[in-house]
Amino acid sequence: MADDYHSENIDKVADELIDGYRIETGVFDNVADAKYAIPTYWDIGKVYKRLIIELCDKQGKEPVETLIEVYNSWLSRKIEDFNSSLYFENPDYLYQSYIRGEVL
């Protein structure tokens, strides 16, 4: 969505998406549980971006719906467990794991 929002304030865009899709505040706190350095928002965003784009390209899905699907998936919890190494896996491995429904 960078083509549409490249000059918008990221917090403003996030608030609009949160409001528009009625995303509720959760209690998931993977940062407090992390024993090691955690990636930046931009770094973790790249991991999700690659997975979402691959799902859209290979399965003809819409980006926003796919983003919501992926963020609410079992794989999201595994990726964001920064005490594991799954965050560092290559994009195809994450895609294949997502499709299979389990970490390969």
Rosetta blueprint (number, residue, H / E / L):
1 M L
2 A H
3 D H
4 D H
5 Y H
6 H L
7 S L
8 E L
9 N L
10 I H
11 D H
12 K H
13 V H
14 A H
15 D H
16 E H
17 L H
18 I H
19 D H
20 G H
21 Y L
22 R L
23 I L
24 E L
25 T L
26 G L
27 V L
28 F L
29 D L
30 N H
31 V H
32 A H
33 D H
34 A L
35 K L
36 Y L
37 A L
38 I L
39 P L
40 T L
41 Y H
42 W H
43 D H
44 I H
45 G H
46 K H
47 V H
48 Y H
49 K H
50 R H
51 L H
52 I H
53 I H
54 E H
55 L H
56 C H
57 D H
58 K H
59 Q H
60 G L
61 K L
62 E L
63 P H
64 V H
65 E H
66 T H
67 L H
68 I H
69 E H
70 V H
71 Y H
72 N L
73 S L
74 W H
75 L H
76 S H
77 R H
78 K H
79 I H
80 E L
81 D L
82 F L
83 N L
84 S L
85 S L
86 L H
87 Y H
88 F H
89 E L
90 N L
91 P H
92 D H
93 Y H
94 L H
95 Y H
96 Q H
97 S H
98 Y H
99 I H
100 R H
101 G L
102 E L
103 V L
104 L L
